[in-house]
Amino acid sequence: MISRIRNFSIIAHIDHGKTTLTDQLLLSAGNLTPNQFHERMLDSNPIEQERGITIKLAPVRLNYRFQNLDYQLNLIDTPGHVDFSYEVSRSLSACEGAILLVDATKGVQAQTIANYDKALAQGLTIIPVINKIDLPNADIQKVTHELQSFFGFSPKEIIQVSAKTGYNIDQLFQAIISRIPAPKPPSNHALKALIFNSTFHPHKGVIAFIRLFSGKINPQNLNQLLLYQNHQSLSPLEIGFFNPQMQPTQQLTAGQVGYLATGLKDIHLVQVGDTLTERHAHIQPIKGYRKPKPMVYMDLYPLDAKDYGLLVKALAKLALNDAALTYKSTASPALGHGFRVGFLGILHAEIVNERLRREFQLDVINTSPSVPYRLILNNGQIKTISSPTEFPDPSSIKTIQEPIVNLTIYTPKTYLGSIMELCESKRAVFQDMQYLNNRVKLQYTFPLIELIINFYDRLKSISSGYASIQYEHAGYQSIDAVKVDILLNHKPVPAFSFIAPKSTAEIQARALVNKLKDLIPRQQFELPIQAAIGGRIIARQTLKAFRKDVTAKLYGGDRTRRLKLLEKQKRGKKRMKQLGSVNLPPEVFTAVLKLDTF
């Protein structure tokens, strides 16, 4: 019965206890026995469990009895990191309500407000909850005041819980049933369902996670299903719901959340945000669909060239479960064959690198992260590049545009000056500042490349870990940028090339050249290390050659014999400099990535 269904999500800043609360709801609803339970039940990846973050959202059906009636509560757990904000928005689209979870020791933070705004924009009923009230440093009064002043909640609306001990969990269940509305009865019987997540199963193919808004799915219409955006026909192998494991069922109806085992082998055919319907049905697709768009790119090369085949297989397997991961082959004279890989953000890149190491025992070298630049050429053509190696002849470029984000920073007042200095050094444009009790809210327009390279670590260091950020993509802005090439022995090394604003290119080039002089081992010949923009050298260092005393074997005699040997050595060094190759160990590339200027 649709009137006894509740679909809700839990939204919070990272590390505010969202996953612990999910575990407690599973235990309290009786989905699991204590013997079946382990911490972070909905985080299937070991990296998620170790880091305490949710990467891939997961749904679960909870059955709860209230006032002698049985209710079906569909909880959709959402990612907690800003890189996965699109998945958060799609999961909220599948709900009628949300629990706004706030840590009693930390209070309202950046993603708390950002996710609240998303939930409010979708018209969801929001239940404010203060978590971790059992901790000795919990400041419940302060957090209550923040929820009142930031969002306008009354103290009576706020529920205080301890997800760890289970305190007040029954009160939370009752609030979900009494405050969150049931799904609206459908106006027609045509099937319309939102795909809010997808994953890959080795035997069942792509598993689509769906929320039905109208119609139903049963054995009678299984062979008539269609993905609206991709025009992909489906003949699912199985339908079911999450308990939290996949549990087959005979039918899914309007208002329910479940899954389809599609049998498809390509996860890119089942896009998050797409609308599932029936062939020949006349419906309006669910709003908000967009394709995953990588915003950070890196080149990945195997540390050992013989592992290239293993890297091919590893990326193919990872891409089966991650539609946002894109890659294409590339090559470097210094590093050999590898792949240009696109990620949603830096955390996404870290997770993929960690999985390559753990699951495939594969060590890789990754180049400096870059972003997609948009080039408007003189002939009117628009070209998007993600690597300096794709940079065309500068004379053919009319305008260069870089991606920007709207960045929001929440910080205690103590660190305000240092944080503003950091943002100014990163080419940020100040937009607004608001004082919120003992905190400050800063808003900037921020170049994405400056955000992904060493900003977050420096912000945490400056603020002693108290500052938090939230950002959303805000299009592109024009930039006066140049491509800087690094030349070793007068030959360019593409792996070290980078794109930089013209105003700071020389500073970055000098820093990199100085770093390379310290990192590159000495050669048998004198090695010039240069940075160039076009044909103009803007920085240079010279690495002295190994020196061998060829005259040591001479004992007395005419001095002309000594001069002949030195002249012969000089000619040999000159010939070696023309023909010799530079020895670059992998450690050089790894160390360059840690250069603070980048």
VMD Tcl script that draws the C-alpha trace (Angstrom):
set ca {
  {0.00 0.00 0.00}
  {1.55 3.29 -1.17}
  {0.31 5.21 1.90}
  {2.58 3.10 4.13}
  {5.76 3.67 2.12}
  {8.36 6.22 3.20}
  {11.37 7.01 1.03}
  {14.10 8.99 2.76}
  {17.79 9.76 2.69}
  {20.40 10.78 5.25}
  {22.42 13.89 4.40}
  {25.39 15.14 6.38}
  {28.89 16.53 6.21}
  {31.59 13.89 5.89}
  {32.37 12.03 9.14}
  {29.26 13.17 11.03}
  {28.13 9.59 11.66}
  {25.81 8.99 8.71}
  {26.93 5.42 8.07}
  {26.90 4.55 11.78}
  {23.29 5.76 11.95}
  {22.44 3.62 8.93}
  {23.91 0.57 10.71}
  {21.83 1.31 13.81}
  {18.63 1.66 11.75}
  {19.32 -1.75 10.15}
  {19.77 -3.37 13.57}
  {16.76 -1.68 15.15}
  {14.44 -2.53 12.26}
  {15.38 -6.19 12.53}
  {16.92 -6.54 9.07}
  {19.97 -8.17 10.63}
  {20.68 -10.31 13.63}
  {23.64 -9.33 15.85}
  {25.58 -12.28 14.36}
  {25.06 -11.00 10.81}
  {25.95 -7.43 11.65}
  {29.30 -5.73 11.08}
  {30.11 -2.05 11.09}
  {29.52 -0.03 7.89}
  {27.11 -2.60 6.42}
  {26.29 -0.53 3.34}
  {29.93 0.21 2.51}
  {30.95 -2.79 0.46}
  {34.43 -1.56 -0.44}
  {37.21 -2.08 2.17}
  {38.57 1.40 1.36}
  {35.19 2.90 2.32}
  {35.25 1.05 5.63}
  {38.84 2.05 6.45}
  {38.56 5.72 5.50}
  {35.14 6.15 7.09}
  {33.61 7.59 3.91}
  {30.82 6.48 1.61}
  {31.83 6.37 -2.05}
  {28.93 4.54 -3.70}
  {25.40 5.07 -2.39}
  {23.37 2.03 -1.38}
  {19.66 1.55 -0.64}
  {17.98 -0.75 1.88}
  {14.35 -1.60 2.74}
  {13.43 -1.37 6.42}
  {10.20 -2.81 7.78}
  {8.88 -1.07 10.90}
  {5.67 -1.52 12.88}
  {4.10 1.64 14.26}
  {0.67 1.92 15.92}
  {-0.19 -1.64 14.82}
  {0.52 -0.88 11.15}
  {3.43 -2.20 9.07}
  {5.44 0.44 7.20}
  {7.99 0.03 4.41}
  {10.85 2.49 4.88}
  {13.25 2.78 1.95}
  {16.55 4.32 3.05}
  {18.96 5.46 0.37}
  {22.43 5.99 1.81}
  {24.32 8.71 -0.03}
  {28.00 9.54 -0.59}
  {29.41 12.06 1.86}
  {32.17 13.64 -0.21}
  {31.80 16.66 -2.48}
  {33.22 14.73 -5.48}
  {30.02 12.67 -5.56}
  {27.50 15.50 -5.19}
  {25.64 14.46 -8.38}
  {24.88 11.05 -6.86}
  {23.58 12.85 -3.76}
  {21.20 14.92 -5.90}
  {19.93 11.83 -7.75}
  {19.30 9.91 -4.54}
  {17.40 12.90 -3.13}
  {15.24 12.86 -6.28}
  {14.15 9.36 -5.29}
  {12.94 10.49 -1.84}
  {10.18 12.48 -0.18}
  {12.18 13.27 2.95}
  {15.67 13.52 4.40}
  {17.36 13.28 7.78}
  {19.74 16.22 8.24}
  {22.44 14.78 10.49}
  {24.78 17.06 12.46}
  {27.67 16.02 14.71}
  {27.19 17.31 18.27}
  {30.94 17.92 18.59}
  {31.47 19.74 15.27}
  {28.21 21.51 14.49}
  {26.97 22.68 11.10}
  {29.63 22.51 8.37}
  {29.95 23.21 4.65}
  {28.34 20.09 3.20}
  {25.60 20.19 5.86}
  {24.36 23.45 4.38}
  {25.01 22.46 0.75}
  {23.08 19.20 1.08}
  {20.29 20.96 3.00}
  {19.93 23.41 0.11}
  {19.73 20.50 -2.38}
  {17.08 18.76 -0.31}
  {15.09 21.97 0.11}
  {15.26 22.68 -3.64}
  {13.70 19.26 -4.30}
  {10.86 19.97 -1.86}
  {11.82 17.31 0.66}
  {10.60 17.20 4.24}
  {13.68 17.56 6.45}
  {14.11 16.09 9.93}
  {16.98 17.71 11.90}
  {18.97 15.23 14.00}
  {21.91 15.85 16.35}
  {24.20 12.80 16.53}
  {26.99 11.71 18.93}
  {25.30 13.23 21.99}
  {26.99 10.55 24.14}
  {30.47 12.00 23.59}
  {31.98 13.98 26.48}
  {32.79 16.99 24.26}
  {29.29 17.17 22.72}
  {27.87 20.71 22.77}
  {24.17 20.06 22.20}
  {23.02 23.57 23.13}
  {25.42 25.19 20.65}
  {24.45 22.85 17.79}
  {20.74 23.34 18.54}
  {21.27 27.09 18.30}
  {23.08 26.64 14.95}
  {20.21 24.56 13.54}
  {17.81 27.27 14.63}
  {19.79 30.21 13.23}
  {20.99 28.54 10.00}
  {17.84 26.67 8.98}
  {14.99 27.99 11.13}
  {14.20 24.71 12.93}
  {12.44 24.92 16.26}
  {13.95 23.02 19.22}
  {10.88 20.71 19.27}
  {11.67 19.50 15.74}
  {15.25 18.51 16.58}
  {15.87 14.89 17.60}
  {18.93 14.01 19.67}
  {20.38 10.55 19.04}
  {23.47 8.46 19.56}
  {23.92 6.27 16.50}
  {26.62 4.32 18.31}
  {24.54 3.33 21.35}
  {21.10 3.35 19.72}
  {19.71 6.06 22.02}
  {16.44 7.59 20.69}
  {16.45 5.51 17.46}
  {12.80 4.53 17.99}
  {11.88 8.22 18.27}
  {13.66 8.80 14.95}
  {11.71 5.96 13.29}
  {8.44 7.46 14.51}
  {9.43 10.89 13.19}
  {10.19 9.38 9.76}
  {6.71 7.82 9.61}
  {4.78 10.78 11.02}
  {6.62 13.68 9.34}
  {7.77 12.39 5.93}
  {4.85 12.14 3.47}
  {4.04 8.97 1.58}
  {4.75 8.95 -2.20}
  {2.09 10.69 -4.26}
  {-0.40 8.32 -5.92}
  {0.47 8.16 -9.65}
  {-1.75 10.11 -12.06}
  {-1.44 7.41 -14.75}
  {-0.41 3.79 -15.02}
  {2.51 4.24 -17.45}
  {5.80 3.02 -16.01}
  {8.18 5.79 -14.95}
  {11.16 5.01 -12.72}
  {14.35 6.88 -11.82}
  {17.72 5.14 -12.07}
  {19.67 6.61 -9.16}
  {22.65 4.24 -9.16}
  {24.13 1.29 -11.02}
  {26.74 -1.36 -10.39}
  {28.03 -4.48 -12.15}
  {27.47 -8.11 -11.22}
  {29.63 -10.78 -12.92}
  {26.64 -13.05 -13.61}
  {23.65 -10.67 -13.78}
  {25.30 -7.82 -15.70}
  {24.56 -4.20 -14.86}
  {22.33 -3.82 -11.79}
  {20.14 -0.69 -12.03}
  {18.92 0.80 -8.71}
  {15.46 2.27 -9.33}
  {12.64 4.21 -7.66}
  {9.21 3.79 -9.27}
  {7.06 6.92 -9.56}
  {4.24 5.28 -11.52}
  {3.36 1.93 -13.06}
  {4.79 -1.40 -12.01}
  {7.37 -3.97 -13.09}
  {6.44 -7.63 -13.14}
  {6.97 -10.67 -15.41}
  {4.25 -9.39 -17.79}
  {6.17 -6.26 -18.90}
  {9.79 -7.31 -18.38}
  {10.42 -7.61 -22.13}
  {9.00 -4.16 -22.90}
  {11.31 -1.98 -20.78}
  {13.26 0.94 -22.26}
  {15.86 3.45 -21.04}
  {14.57 6.86 -22.13}
  {17.82 8.78 -22.69}
  {19.87 5.96 -24.25}
  {16.96 4.34 -26.13}
  {18.27 1.03 -24.83}
  {15.82 -1.88 -24.70}
  {15.95 -4.16 -21.66}
  {14.99 -7.72 -20.91}
  {15.91 -7.99 -17.21}
  {16.98 -11.28 -15.70}
  {15.65 -10.43 -12.24}
  {13.80 -7.81 -10.19}
  {14.02 -7.35 -6.45}
  {14.77 -5.09 -3.47}
  {17.66 -4.61 -1.01}
  {17.52 -6.19 2.43}
  {20.45 -5.03 2.40}
  {21.51 -7.88 0.12}
  {19.64 -8.25 -3.17}
  {16.43 -10.18 -2.61}
  {14.38 -11.22 -5.67}
  {10.66 -10.44 -5.79}
  {7.82 -10.91 -8.26}
  {6.77 -7.27 -8.54}
  {7.77 -3.67 -7.86}
  {5.02 -1.05 -7.70}
  {4.73 2.75 -7.62}
  {6.53 4.31 -4.65}
  {8.87 1.37 -4.09}
  {12.66 1.18 -4.39}
  {14.38 -1.85 -5.86}
  {16.71 -3.14 -8.53}
  {16.78 -4.58 -12.03}
  {19.39 -7.12 -13.12}
  {19.57 -5.96 -16.73}
  {21.98 -8.54 -18.16}
  {23.83 -5.72 -19.97}
  {27.62 -5.88 -19.94}
  {28.33 -2.15 -20.36}
  {27.58 0.06 -17.35}
  {27.70 3.19 -19.55}
  {24.39 2.11 -21.12}
  {22.64 2.44 -17.74}
  {23.27 6.08 -16.80}
  {22.48 7.50 -13.37}
  {19.55 9.92 -13.72}
  {17.99 8.15 -16.72}
  {14.28 7.33 -16.78}
  {13.09 3.73 -17.09}
  {9.80 3.27 -18.96}
  {8.04 0.97 -21.42}
  {8.22 1.01 -25.19}
  {5.58 3.22 -26.80}
  {4.69 4.79 -23.43}
  {4.08 8.56 -23.53}
  {5.79 10.09 -20.50}
  {7.82 13.14 -19.51}
  {11.29 11.99 -18.40}
  {12.38 12.73 -14.84}
  {14.22 16.05 -14.68}
  {17.85 16.48 -13.72}
  {19.52 13.92 -15.99}
  {23.10 14.60 -17.06}
  {25.97 12.40 -18.08}
  {28.89 11.98 -15.65}
  {31.54 14.51 -16.60}
  {35.17 13.97 -15.52}
  {36.71 17.18 -14.20}
  {40.19 15.94 -13.20}
  {42.58 14.08 -15.49}
  {45.80 12.18 -14.82}
  {48.07 9.94 -16.88}
  {48.65 6.55 -15.27}
  {51.68 4.48 -16.23}
  {52.73 1.10 -14.79}
  {55.87 1.33 -12.68}
  {57.16 -1.73 -14.54}
  {56.56 -1.68 -18.31}
  {55.75 -5.40 -18.34}
  {52.66 -4.66 -16.18}
  {50.94 -2.69 -18.97}
  {48.67 -5.64 -19.82}
  {47.65 -5.90 -16.18}
  {46.81 -2.16 -16.12}
  {44.58 -2.62 -19.19}
  {42.62 -5.38 -17.45}
  {42.48 -3.54 -14.12}
  {41.01 -0.33 -15.57}
  {38.50 -2.34 -17.60}
  {37.30 -4.10 -14.44}
  {37.09 -0.88 -12.43}
  {35.14 0.82 -15.23}
  {32.55 -1.99 -15.07}
  {31.39 -0.63 -11.70}
  {32.10 3.06 -12.25}
  {30.37 4.84 -15.13}
  {32.14 8.10 -14.21}
  {35.59 6.60 -14.85}
  {36.87 7.26 -18.38}
  {40.22 6.33 -19.90}
  {42.07 6.22 -23.19}
  {45.54 5.02 -24.13}
  {48.51 7.38 -24.21}
  {52.28 7.07 -24.47}
  {55.33 8.91 -23.21}
  {58.95 8.55 -24.41}
  {60.05 8.59 -20.76}
  {57.31 6.49 -19.14}
  {56.20 4.19 -21.94}
  {52.58 3.18 -22.58}
  {49.80 4.17 -20.19}
  {46.32 5.70 -19.99}
  {44.79 9.16 -19.76}
  {42.16 8.72 -17.01}
  {39.29 11.07 -16.15}
  {37.93 11.35 -12.59}
  {35.13 13.25 -10.85}
  {37.64 14.80 -8.44}
  {40.84 14.24 -6.48}
  {39.23 11.84 -3.96}
  {37.86 9.78 -6.85}
  {41.41 9.61 -8.28}
  {42.85 8.56 -4.91}
  {40.29 5.77 -4.56}
  {41.03 4.41 -8.05}
  {44.81 4.48 -7.39}
  {44.30 2.71 -4.08}
  {42.13 0.02 -5.68}
  {44.73 -0.58 -8.40}
  {47.33 -1.16 -5.71}
  {45.21 -3.33 -3.41}
  {43.00 -5.34 -5.73}
  {45.43 -5.79 -8.60}
  {48.84 -5.44 -6.85}
  {49.68 -2.79 -9.42}
  {51.97 0.16 -8.71}
  {51.47 3.10 -11.06}
  {53.07 6.47 -11.73}
  {50.53 9.26 -12.09}
  {51.29 12.62 -13.68}
  {50.20 15.94 -12.19}
  {46.40 16.39 -12.21}
  {44.97 18.64 -14.91}
  {41.52 19.94 -15.83}
  {39.64 20.18 -19.16}
  {40.50 23.47 -20.87}
  {38.20 24.83 -23.57}
  {39.98 26.41 -26.55}
  {38.21 28.69 -29.02}
  {40.27 28.60 -32.21}
  {40.64 31.34 -34.81}
  {38.43 29.41 -37.25}
  {35.56 29.37 -34.70}
  {36.03 25.73 -33.72}
  {35.77 24.85 -30.02}
  {38.24 22.24 -28.78}
  {38.41 20.71 -25.30}
  {41.77 19.39 -24.11}
  {42.65 17.56 -20.91}
  {46.43 17.30 -21.32}
  {49.25 19.72 -22.23}
  {50.28 17.30 -24.99}
  {47.00 18.14 -26.79}
  {47.74 21.87 -26.76}
  {47.71 23.17 -30.37}
  {49.90 25.85 -31.98}
  {49.36 29.02 -29.87}
  {48.95 31.10 -33.04}
  {45.76 29.15 -33.86}
  {44.11 29.92 -30.49}
  {41.77 32.87 -30.06}
  {40.66 32.29 -26.43}
  {41.55 29.84 -23.65}
  {38.93 29.07 -21.01}
  {39.42 27.19 -17.73}
  {36.75 25.53 -15.54}
  {35.74 27.37 -12.38}
  {33.75 26.49 -9.26}
  {31.69 28.37 -6.71}
  {33.57 27.61 -3.49}
  {32.12 28.00 0.00}
  {34.39 27.84 3.04}
  {33.21 27.64 6.67}
  {35.85 28.49 9.24}
  {36.22 29.70 12.84}
  {36.96 33.44 12.96}
  {40.48 32.80 14.26}
  {41.72 31.53 10.90}
  {39.95 34.05 8.65}
  {43.00 36.14 7.65}
  {45.24 33.18 6.79}
  {42.52 31.51 4.73}
  {41.80 34.67 2.76}
  {45.52 35.01 2.00}
  {45.60 31.40 0.78}
  {42.61 31.96 -1.50}
  {44.11 35.12 -2.97}
  {47.33 33.24 -3.76}
  {45.22 30.72 -5.68}
  {43.65 33.33 -8.03}
  {40.30 33.15 -6.22}
  {37.80 35.98 -6.71}
  {36.06 37.06 -3.50}
  {32.25 37.09 -3.67}
  {30.77 37.31 -0.18}
  {31.45 36.94 3.55}
  {28.94 36.31 6.35}
  {29.45 36.00 10.09}
  {27.49 33.07 11.58}
  {27.82 33.03 15.36}
  {31.47 32.14 15.97}
  {32.11 31.14 12.35}
  {32.58 32.83 9.02}
  {31.14 31.80 5.67}
  {33.36 32.78 2.72}
  {32.29 32.52 -0.91}
  {34.73 32.61 -3.82}
  {34.82 31.96 -7.52}
  {37.74 29.57 -7.75}
  {39.74 28.13 -10.68}
  {39.31 24.35 -10.52}
  {42.98 23.66 -11.24}
  {43.98 25.71 -8.19}
  {41.47 23.84 -6.05}
  {42.60 20.31 -6.92}
  {46.32 20.93 -6.50}
  {47.41 21.21 -2.88}
  {44.60 23.53 -1.74}
  {42.65 21.25 0.59}
  {45.75 20.06 2.51}
  {46.98 23.63 2.98}
  {43.52 24.76 4.11}
  {43.36 22.01 6.72}
  {46.88 22.84 7.89}
  {46.14 26.57 8.22}
  {42.85 26.01 10.04}
  {44.08 23.14 12.25}
  {41.47 20.95 10.53}
  {38.46 23.11 11.48}
  {37.68 24.66 8.08}
  {35.37 22.81 5.67}
  {34.56 23.39 2.02}
  {31.80 22.78 -0.50}
  {31.93 23.56 -4.19}
  {29.87 23.22 -7.34}
  {30.93 23.67 -10.94}
  {30.14 27.10 -12.37}
  {31.17 26.90 -16.02}
  {34.28 28.43 -17.61}
  {36.17 31.71 -17.55}
  {38.74 33.16 -19.93}
  {42.37 32.92 -18.90}
  {45.63 34.20 -20.37}
  {47.44 30.84 -20.24}
  {50.50 29.31 -21.87}
  {51.93 25.84 -22.26}
  {55.33 25.38 -20.60}
  {57.60 22.64 -21.97}
  {60.46 21.12 -20.02}
  {63.51 20.21 -22.09}
  {66.23 17.78 -21.02}
  {69.30 17.93 -23.24}
  {67.28 20.19 -25.58}
  {64.58 17.51 -26.01}
  {61.03 18.05 -24.62}
  {59.72 15.64 -21.99}
  {55.89 15.70 -22.33}
  {55.35 14.19 -18.86}
  {56.69 17.40 -17.28}
  {54.78 19.86 -19.50}
  {52.04 21.94 -17.89}
  {49.55 24.72 -18.63}
  {49.75 27.78 -16.40}
  {48.55 31.40 -16.25}
  {51.00 33.62 -18.09}
  {51.53 35.73 -14.96}
  {52.79 32.78 -12.88}
  {54.26 30.51 -15.59}
  {57.84 31.68 -15.09}
  {57.69 31.22 -11.29}
  {56.34 27.68 -11.66}
  {58.88 26.87 -14.39}
  {61.84 28.03 -12.28}
  {60.63 26.00 -9.29}
  {60.27 22.87 -11.41}
  {63.65 23.29 -13.13}
  {65.38 23.75 -9.75}
  {63.60 20.67 -8.41}
  {64.63 18.57 -11.41}
  {68.27 19.56 -10.97}
  {68.16 18.07 -7.47}
  {66.24 14.95 -8.51}
  {67.82 13.82 -11.78}
  {70.94 11.67 -11.28}
  {74.14 12.97 -12.86}
  {74.86 11.70 -16.35}
  {78.07 10.98 -18.23}
  {77.65 14.35 -19.96}
  {76.64 17.85 -18.94}
  {72.81 18.07 -18.94}
  {70.92 21.33 -19.56}
  {67.48 21.45 -17.91}
  {65.32 24.12 -19.52}
  {61.77 25.44 -19.42}
  {60.38 27.01 -22.58}
  {57.25 28.77 -23.78}
  {57.16 28.24 -27.52}
  {60.73 28.85 -28.64}
  {61.67 31.12 -25.72}
  {63.67 29.71 -22.80}
  {62.36 31.12 -19.51}
  {64.38 29.07 -17.00}
  {67.55 26.96 -17.04}
  {69.76 24.90 -14.77}
  {72.79 22.81 -15.74}
  {73.48 19.43 -14.20}
  {77.22 18.82 -14.20}
  {78.55 15.59 -15.67}
  {80.35 12.81 -13.85}
  {84.04 13.53 -14.00}
  {86.70 10.90 -14.56}
  {90.40 11.70 -14.24}
  {91.73 10.14 -17.49}
  {95.24 11.41 -16.78}
  {95.62 9.49 -13.51}
  {97.55 6.68 -15.25}
  {100.22 9.08 -16.51}
  {103.39 9.28 -14.53}
  {105.67 12.05 -15.76}
  {106.47 12.52 -19.42}
  {105.61 15.32 -21.79}
  {102.61 17.47 -20.78}
  {101.29 17.20 -24.39}
  {100.34 13.55 -23.67}
  {98.06 14.76 -20.87}
  {96.52 17.46 -23.10}
  {95.80 14.86 -25.83}
  {93.93 12.64 -23.39}
  {91.87 15.56 -22.06}
  {91.01 16.65 -25.63}
  {89.97 13.10 -26.50}
  {87.71 12.98 -23.41}
  {86.19 16.33 -24.39}
  {85.33 15.05 -27.89}
  {83.77 11.91 -26.37}
  {81.64 13.94 -23.96}
  {80.46 16.13 -26.85}
  {79.49 13.11 -28.96}
  {77.75 11.47 -25.97}
  {75.80 14.66 -25.34}
  {74.52 14.57 -28.93}
  {73.59 10.87 -28.96}
  {73.17 9.86 -25.32}
  {69.79 9.44 -23.64}
  {68.93 10.85 -20.21}
  {68.36 8.29 -17.46}
  {65.18 9.23 -15.54}
  {64.23 6.84 -12.74}
  {60.50 6.66 -11.82}
  {61.21 8.34 -8.47}
  {61.84 11.60 -10.33}
  {58.28 11.70 -11.69}
  {56.78 10.81 -8.31}
  {58.79 13.50 -6.51}
  {57.83 16.17 -9.06}
  {54.16 15.62 -8.26}
  {54.82 16.72 -4.68}
  {56.21 20.08 -5.79}
  {54.31 22.71 -3.80}
  {54.19 25.17 -6.71}
  {52.00 22.79 -8.70}
}
mol new
graphics top color blue
foreach p $ca { graphics top sphere $p radius 0.5 }
foreach p [lrange $ca 0 end-1] q [lrange $ca 1 end] { graphics top cylinder $p $q radius 0.2 }
display resetview
